[in-house]
Amino acid sequence: NEDKDLVKYFKKLNTDVKFELHLMVSNPSTDIQKWKGVENVFRVIFHIESHDDPKKIISLIKDNGWKIGIAINPETEIDKIMPFINDIDVLQFMTVVPGKQGNPFVENVGKKIQKIGKLDNKPLLAVDGGINEDNIVLIKNWGTDIFNVGSALMNHNDMKEVHDKLCNLIK
């Protein structure tokens, strides 16, 4: 019921803001069907570790006209996403073990990002998890294109101040 209410909420929104869905679920194909018809969704990211067939998920996302992203957990080898690298727009590296906000940053993910960054046909490279002012320059130097910041913003009284500081660090 909560999922249905959330989807209804987004369907009724009257905004130009675009939304990216990061589906951290076992069966993303089910969730993709729920979000069909939400106009402001522009990209859907699913985890390669999910139980659904990645080809099926990619096809469902494509059928909805959305951009395609795959997320990969810190412990997962990049060989698992290589068969799909030409089918996606974004490869999102989790730099924390998913589960709850505030999990420790896993720095050795940077080696995987740099390896993918050497490909001629690389998708956009995103990082999600543990990004803050102490590591954002390092993350940029790995070749990251997109920075998904959560805790650093949410745990501060002045989100704009933190946002501006982080942006200035990676200019």
Secondary structure, 3 states (H helix, E strand, C coil): CHHHHHHHHHHHCCCCCCEEEEECCCCHHHHHHHHCCCCCEEEEEEECCCCCCHHHHHHHHHHCCCEEEEEECCCCCHHHCHHHHHHCCEEEEECCCCCCCCCCCCCCHHHHHHHHHCCCCCCEEEEECCCCCCCHHHHHHCCCCEEECCHHHHCCCCHHHHHHHHHHHCC
